[in-house]
Amino acid sequence: MRSQQIGFFSAFLLMGGNRRCTRRSIDKAAARSRDVYKQCSDSALNSARRQFAVATVDSGATVSQTKEQYTMTTKRGFGPVLLHWFSLIALLILAGACVPVDYEAPALGMVVVGGGEEIQIRALGALTRAGELGVPSQRGVAMAVADYGPIKGHAVSMGAGLDSLCSAAGGAAAAATAVGDGRVVGVIGTACSVAAAAAAPILSEAGLVMVAPSTTSPSLTSDLRGNAGSNYHAGYHRVASNDLYQAEAVADFIYNELGLRSMAAIHDGDPYSSGLTAAFSKAFEQLGGTVAVAMVNKGDTDMLAVLTEIAAGRPEGLFLPIFPEEAEYILRQSSEVDGLEGLTRIGGGGLLVSDFLELPESEGFYFAGPELDFGSNVNGATGRSGDALNAAYLERYNEHSTSAYLSHAYDATTILLRAIEEVAVVEGDALYIDRARLREAVGGTSGFSGIIGTISCDEFGDCGTGRIQISQHTDSTMTDVEALPVVYRYAP
């Protein structure tokens, strides 16, 4: 039997009644939250589920489930399906099957993993544009899946990595691919906030749960004051910290540690870049400083006009919460514009990647990003420490992680796998996963020991620690993101 989302209510409508049935949990997951079933014999129940699945799958039929109706379409016609159903009715009546009492179908659907089949999750990452950020995360997912092992006798597969391209179009396309496979129960990703903003509504509408390792825009979750962000959707979670924390950290560091009062900032218009720029500007101005904001477009290569505009304001420093593709041109062309000599420069987590660190022009840069010196921390689900993860990564891929979010991807994956194990129900050789309960289990994560620290999720899906560090880069031959000297730490 292939893994299918089964409309259990349709199956139960076909069952014959038997008032002598004793009470039993037909679906242990649902019964834990509501006592809605009468007892059915094991043989009748398993036959019902399997016969219904066979009737649906073998005829090429697709079952669409809503609260009001079930509609069926098939490429071969209704004859084979009806024959299966009438056979099923007779089987259930003879077997003494029973009907549920006040049964409510799973709100977001049920995924059934057949005997010998794998549990399917997917990883949505930036594999081409911003690949130095997304590729290590994809690898972290694979390592976590391998370390965690099977769940209740079923192996876990992440399939082929889906490239979200660090763009809205890429995020939407990757999400649509994941949703198109009815076997998928959850998603790790995306790598970039702009892709998440496009992917989240698609995944949410389909009932999937999402745990992101490196998306940080406040719009994806909340303002940390109880108000949902403009791009928030149910089912979205992340272990990366909300950028409101990074904005406060950068503002405090620049104003109180470096003593600067006049800053410029450049963003590229996407939710990560524009959101962090706005939050930084607000935090810095509240301290008494000023910020001049300019914008470039993704893909721009001629930065002279925007650099000339910035130089006219005579700032003391430049904040660049953008990605390497545009930042490289800004750095190299800065020397052509008078008034930018000796400017203090600081980048966000999007620039904290090896490819950018190896640029000679990056020397002297400050980088704000997640706390990284947690080598002795241990993931509570696998027992893998941060140091052991980095060592295993180096051995397996023959290089250090090129981004700061390897451990975040690893922890995000184990959170999803733990939740699957918590809600999955074994019936015979099959596994039943209620998507609504899976969302609840992920969102209910509290006090979990991760490599990045203690992980607890709030009502809007923010599960990060909020801790930020700022490092200084002085040697372009040093490209290990975790080896940069830390000059400032922030904790909420």
N, C-alpha and C positions, 0 to 999 in steps of 0.2 A: 504493500500500500504506500503510494507516494504521500509525502507530508502535505496535508491540505488544511485549509480553514474550514471546519465542519460546522454547519448550522445545526447545532444540537436540538434546537427547538423543532426544526423540521423533522428530525429523526424521531423525537418523542411524540409528535403528533401522529406518527404512524404506529405507535405502540398500543397494544391491547391492555386493558385494565385488569387488575387483580387486587381486590380489597384485602386479601390475606397476606400481602407482602409485608415483610418486616422492614423497619427503618434502617437505612444504610446510606452512606455518602456515595452517590453516583460520581460526583466530581468533588474530590476532597478540597480542591482549591476554592470552589464556589461555596461549598458547605461551611468552610471556616468562617466566611463572612455572612452567610445567610443559610438557615436551615430550611431548604426548599424542596428536598427530595424525599420520596418514599423509597424504601429498599427495593432493589431489583437483584435478581440472581446474577452472579458473575457471568454465567454463560449467556444469559439473555442480553445483558448489557453489552458485553463484548461483541456478540453477534449483531446487535443493533447497530453499534458504531461501525463495525467492519462492513456489514451489508450495505449500510447507507453510503459509506465511503466508496465501496465498490460500484454501487449504482451510479454514484455521481461521477467517479473518475473514469470507469470503463466505458461509459456512454459518451464521454467527451463533453459532459455537461458542466456548466458553471452555475454555482448557487450564489445568489446575491441576497444578503441578509439585511433586513431593516426591522425596526420594532413593529411595523404594521403588517409587513408582508414578506413573502419569499417568492421570488420569480426565478424561473428556470428557463434557460435557453440552451439549445444543443444543436450541434452541426448534423447529427444523425437522426433527429426527430425524437418524439416522446415514447415511441413504442418500447424500446429496450429499457428505458427508465421506469415506465409504468409497470412493466413485467417484474423488474427487480423489486419495486415498491410493494406490489401485491404479494409477492413471495415473502417479503419482509413482514408484512402485516400478519400473514398466516403463521410465520415462524414465531413472531412475538406473542401472538395469542396463545399458541400451543405451549410456548415456553413459560408462560405466566409472567410476562413483563408487566411493569407498572408505569404509571404516568407521574410526572413531577407535580408537586403541589405548589401553586403560585410561582411557577418557574419563570425566571427572567434570563434571557440569553445574555452571555457575556457582552458587556457594553461595547468593547472594542474588538470583539472577535476572539476566536480560539485557534491556536496553531497546534496541529497534531503532528508529532514526529513518529513515524512508523518504526517498527522493529528493524534494527540494523542501520537506520538512517542517522544522519548527522543533524545536530542543532545548528541552524544557520544564523549568523550575524554578519554584518557588513561594516567595512571601514571606509569612510569617505574622507580622503585626504588630498592635499595639494601635491600632486606627483610631478607636475611640469612647472608651471609658474609657481614660485615660492616652494619649489621642491625640496630645498634644503631645510625647510620647516616641516613639510608634510611627510617626506620619506621616512625620517626617523620615527615619526609617530606611527606610521603603518607598520614598521618593523617592531615597534613596542607592542602593538596589538598582537602581532603574530607570536611574540615571545611570551606574552601573558597567557594567550590561549594554550600554548604548549605547556607552560608551567602549571596552569590550573588543572589541566587534564579533563577526562570525561565527566559528564554530569549525569548521574543516575543511569550509567551504562551507555550513554550516547556521547560520541565524540562531538567536538564543536568545530565548525568550519567558518572561516571569515571570507571564503570565496576569493575571487580576484579583487584586488584593491580598486576602488572606484575613484577616479580623478575628478575632484570638485574644482580644480583649476584656480582656486583662490579668486573666484568670480561669481557673480549672481547667476549667470547662465550655467556655469559649471556646477554650482551647488544644486540648482533646480534639476538639471539633467541627471546628476548622480542620485539624488533623492528619488526621482521617478524610476530609475533603474532598480533601486532597492525595493521600492513599493511594488514594482511589477512582479517581484518574486514573492508569492504568498507564503513561502516557507520562512522568510526572514522575521525574526522576533525582535531585533534591536540593532542599533547603529552606533558605532564609535565615530565621532567626527562632528563637524568638519574641522579643518585646520585653521581656516580663516573666517572672520566674522561676516564678511560680505557673502560668502558662500552659505554660511549658517542662516543668515536672514532669509535667503531664498529657499533653502532646504527645509527649514523647520516647519513652515505651514504645510508642506506636502507630507512630511513624515507624521506630523501631528494629526492631520485629517485622516490618515490611514491607520492610526492607532498605534504607531510605533513609538518606542522610547529611544532617546538620543542622549549620549554622554560625550561631550566634546573635551578634548585635551588642551586646546590652545586658543579657543575663541574667547575674547575678553570684553567685547563691546557692552556697555551698560544697557544698550537698547534690547539685547537678547534676553535679559532677565529683569532687572529692576534698578531703581535709583537707590537701593539699600535703605529706603525709608518707607517701604510698604507699597510702592507704586510700580506697577508692571511697566516694562519698557515697551517701546513702540513695535519691536519685533519679537516680543515674547509669545510663545505658543506652548500649550500644555504638552508635556512629555519631553521638553528640552531641559537638559542638565549639563553642567560643565564643572570640571575640577580645576581649570585655570581660574585665577582670581579676577573679579570684576575690575575693570580699568579705573573705576573711581578711586580704588586704593593706590594704583600706580600714579594717578594724577596728583594725589595728595603727597605721595612720597617724592616725586620729582619736584613739585613746587617747594616743598620744605627744604630739600637738598639744595636747590639752586638759590633760594632766598636766604636761608639761615646758615648753610654750610659754605657755599661759595660766595655769598654776599652780593649776588647780582640783583639788579632791580629792573632791568629792561631786557625783554626777550622777544624773539620772533619765533614763530612756529609754522611749519609747512605740513599740510595734510593732502591726501589725494581724493577726498570725497566719499570714501567708503565708510561703512559703519564703525570699523575699528579706528581708522585714522582720524576721521572727523570727530568721533565720539571722544577719543582720548585728548585730542587738541582742545575741544570745548571744555572738557573737565579740567584739564591742566590750566587753561586760561582763567577759569573761574577761581580755582584754588590759589593760583599765583596772585591774581588781582585782589583776592581777599586778604592776602598777606601784605599788600601794599605795592606790588609790582605792576608793570604794564606788559602787555603782550600784543604784538602786531601779527596778525594771522594772514597767511597766503596759501594759495591752493595750486597744485599741479594736477595733471590728469595721468592716470595709469597709461604707461606707454610713451609718455613725453621723453624726449631726449635733449631738447634745447631748453635749458633752464636759465639762460642769461636774463631774460626779462623779469622773471620772478626774483632772481637774486639781486638784480639792480633795484627793484622795488624794496626789498628788504634792507639793502645797504643804505638806502636813503633815510631810513629811520634810525640809523646808528645804534642797533641793539648791542648788548653785551654778550648775548648768547643766542644759540639757535637750537630749537627742539624739533626733532625729526621723527615723529611716530608714523613712519611710512615703511615701504619694503625696499630691499636692496636694488631692485631693477631701476627705480627712479633715484634713490639716494646716491647711487654711484655717480650718476651724472651731476648731481648737485655738488658733491664733494669735489669732483674734478674740475668743474667750471667755476667754483668759488674763487679760485686763484686769479681768474680773469676779471674780477669785479673789485674795484677799489672800495675800501671800507669794511671788507669782511676779513681782513687779516687779524689773526689772533683771537677770532671768535670762539668762545666756549661752545662746544657742540655735545649734544646728548641725544641718544636714540632710544626708541622704545623696544619692546621685546621682538618686534618684527625684524629688527636689524641684528639681533643677537644670534647670528648664524655664521658658520665658518667661512663661507664665501665672501662675506662682507669684511670679516676680521682680517683676511689676508690682503686687503687693499692697503697700500702704503698710506693713502690719504685718511685711513680710519684711525691711524695712530693719534693718541691724545683724546679720542672719543670716550665719553661716558655712556654706559648702557644701563637702562632700567629694565628689569625683568623679574621673573619669579625667583624666589629663594632657591638656591641650587646646592648648598653644602649640607645635604641630608644623607650622606653616604652610609651612615650607620643605621638609618631608619629602615624598618622592615615592613614589607607588605604582609598584612595579617592573613591574607587568603592563600598566599603561595610560600611565604617564608623567605622570599627573595629580598635582599637588602639593596640599597641604592648602589653601593660599591660593587656588589656581585652582579647587578644588572648591567652596569657600565662595562665590567670586565667581560661578561658574556657577549655583550654587543660588539666589543672590540674583537673578540675571538671569532664571532660568527661572521661579521661584515668587514673585518680587517680595517676598521677606521673608528675614530671616536664619533659619537653622535654629533651631527652638524647643527643641532638646534637645542634649545633649553627645555624642550617639552617631551623628551623620551620617557621620563618617569611618570609624567602626567598621563601619557597615553597608556602606559602599563597599568597604573592605578585605575584609570577610567574603565579599562577592559575588565579588570577583576571585579569592579563594582557591578557591572552588568552581569557578569557570569555568576556572581554570588546571588544576585536577585533572581536569575533564571533558576538556579538550584533551589532557592527558597520557595518559589511558586509552582514549579513543575510538578505534575502529578503523574505517577506511574499507574497505568492500567494494562495488565498483561505485558506485552512487549512494546507498547506504545507510550509516548510521553505527551501530556496535554499541558499547554502553556496558555494561560489566560492573559491576554495583552494588557488589560486594565490593571490586573493585580501585579503584573510585571512593572508597569509604570509606578504604581504605589510603592513597590518594594525598592525601586531605585530612588525615588523621591524621599523615602523614609530612611535613607542611609544616615546613620548618626554614630559618631565616635569611632568610625572605621579607621584602623591603623594602616595608613598608606605610606609609600616611600616619601611622598611629598609632605607628610605630616598627618595629623588627625583630620579626617574628612567627615563633614556633616553638611547635609543639603538643606537649604531653606525652601520656603514655599514657591519660590520662583526659579528654582533649579541652580542657584549659586551654591556650589559645594567646595569652592577653593578656600585656602587658608587665609588669604588676604596679605600674606607676608611678601614683601618686595625687597630686593637688594639692588644696589647700584654699583657697578664695577667700572674700573678704568682700564682702557686698552692702550698700552704703550709700545707694543712690539708686534708688528704685523706677521712675524713668523710664529706667533702664538695664536693658534686658531681653535684650540679646545675651549668651548664656551664655558665649561665648568672650572677651568683653571685660571680665569681672570681674577685679579685681586679685587676684593670687595672693599669699597670705601664708605658705604652707607647702608644701613638696614632700617626697614620700616615694618612695624606690626600694628594692626588696627587695635 
